């Protein structure tokens, strides 16, 4: 057993000596960036100008062919000068639009918000509601809630009392 351990130590000492920098073939490893010569000089890239159009994914279209480049829903036509794309003046989307579809060249609003939201509850347009005894609110056509808070008169007694479900204090003892 002692002999085998001794043989293993000899191999560990000899192997690194066999692999020296002179033993490494430089053709096996890529050159450093500074040492590299441009190997792309002999590649030929087709020039499609005047012959067709290329989209973002590299697909080639013939002259006169309609296509939709990238994520656009607006069509383009391939011409000798390159793609000519529709760039229409799209109508603005309503600010209260809740559902927009992108089926055509311009986005379209398919659903407009026709309610008001106030403290987690929805109210119809022109609906009036009373969130508290002193507050009256209305859902306006602009989808905004406008509220009015009651202005209570100063009671003419020393100890006014607030009754449940009443906004202003009342005098109990005259």
Helices and strands as residue ranges (DSSP letters): H 2-18, G 21-23, G 26-28, G 40-42, E 52-54, E 60-62, E 66-67, E 76-79, E 82-85, E 97-101, E 108-112, E 115-118, E 121-124, E 128-132, E 135-139, E 145-149
